[in-house]
Amino acid sequence: EKKIRKQVTAVAEKYILSQLNDAKKTALKDGTIIYSNEMKKYAIEPAKIYTGLIDDDQNIDALITLSTYDKQFQTVSEQLVILKVDNEFKLASSFESDMRIISLENRIITADVPEHSRNTPLFNCPSCWEVVKFKYSLGELVKAQ
């Protein structure tokens, strides 16, 4: 598990470096890794790395939520789907979503999904979130039946 987390974190770091010019890396005591430049900041937090089966094979995969900031304001999070293919972890897809992952079990991703976008006052309304189950199919998350 620890080795897997280290490998998938490396994939996430590579992705971030492809998105940021002149990125500066900062490691915090709690294990969070921050990459930033003057305009944007990404945070990889250990608590937001989920491992388990995502695609149809028997290899352990991962889902990582990256917290993103524009200067000092938090913006829409990015979700990275990292699949183990041919004994190597690869970034399969990334998409913007403020969903909060609850669990990854038996190829089902359970998440808290906001009913309102980040730029509305209702975004932080506790009762305005719904729990949704997703499956990864053909490169995207689709609602599970």
N, C-alpha and C positions, 0 to 999 in steps of 0.2 A: 504493500500500500504506500509506504513512504517513498519507495523508488519510483512508483508510478506517478505520485504527486510531483516529484522532482522533474520527471520527464515531461509531464504535461505542462508544468509551469514554464519549462524551457520553450515549449511550443508557443505558449502565450506571450512570452518575452520576445520571441522572434517576430510574432505578429505585431506587437506594439512598436518594435523598432522599425518595422516597415511602414508604420503610420506616422511616426514622429521623426523630425529632423533634429539633430543635435540633442538627443535625449540624455538626461542625467538620471542615473539610477540611485535610488535611496532604499536601503533595507531597514525596516523598523523592527523594534524588539519583539513585536508580536508575530513576526514572520511575514508581514505585509511587504510587498515590493512595489515601489512607486517609480514610474518613469515619467519624466516631465521635461518640457521645454517652456519657453516664455508664454506660449499660447494654450497649451493643452497638457493634461495630466491623466495618466492611467494608474489604477491601483489594482494589484492582484492580491486578494486577501485569502489566507488559508481556509477560512470558514466558507468561502464562496467557490470552493473547488469540490465538485461532486464526481465520484467515480462509480462505474457500474456498467451494465450492458445497455448500449444505445441502439446499435445497428443489429443486423441479423446473425452475425457470427458469435462465437463464444469468447471473444477477446474483451477484456475490460476496457471501456472507453471513458471519456471524461467530458464534463460540462463545466465551464468556468464563466463566472460573471465578473466582468471588468467594470469597476466604477470609473466613470470618466468625468473630467472637469474641464470646463472652458475657462481659462484664467482661474478664478477662484470659485466659480459657480458649478455645482454638479449638473451634468447633462444626462441624457438618456444612457443607461448602461448598455454595454455590449455583451452579448452571450456568444461564447465560443464553443462550438461542438468539435471535440477532438476525438478522432477514431483511431484505433490501433489497426493498421493495415500492414501486412507483411512484416510483422514483428517491430513496427515502428509507429510512433504516434504522429498523426498528421492532422492539420487543421482542415476539417471537412467543410465547415461553414461558420460565418459570423453574421450576426444580425443585431440591430438595435432594438432593445425592449427593456422596459422597466420592471418586467416580471421578477418576482423574488422566488428563487427555486426553493422548494420545500424538501423534495426528495427525488432520487433517481433509483427506481426499483423495477426489475423485470421489464426493461425497455419502456417504462412509463415515467415521464417527467411530470411531477406534480409541482405546480407553481401558483403563487398568489399573483394575480394579474390586475393592474389598476384599470378601473372603468373610465378614468379621465386621464388626459395627457398631462405630462409634467408641467406644462405652462398654464394650467388652469388652477384656480384656488382650491378646487375639490380634489386635487391630486393626493393630498395627505389625509383626506377624510378616511378614517379607519373602516367605516362600513361600505366604502366605495371600492373595495377590492373583492375579487371573486377567485375561488380556488378552481383551477382548470387542470385537467390531465392532458398531456400531449404525448405523441409518439413522433420519432424522427423518421421521416419518409421522403425519399427522393430529394434530399438536400434541405429539407425544411421541417419545422415543427408543425404538426397538424393535430387538431383536437382529437383525442382518443374517444372512441364511441363507448 
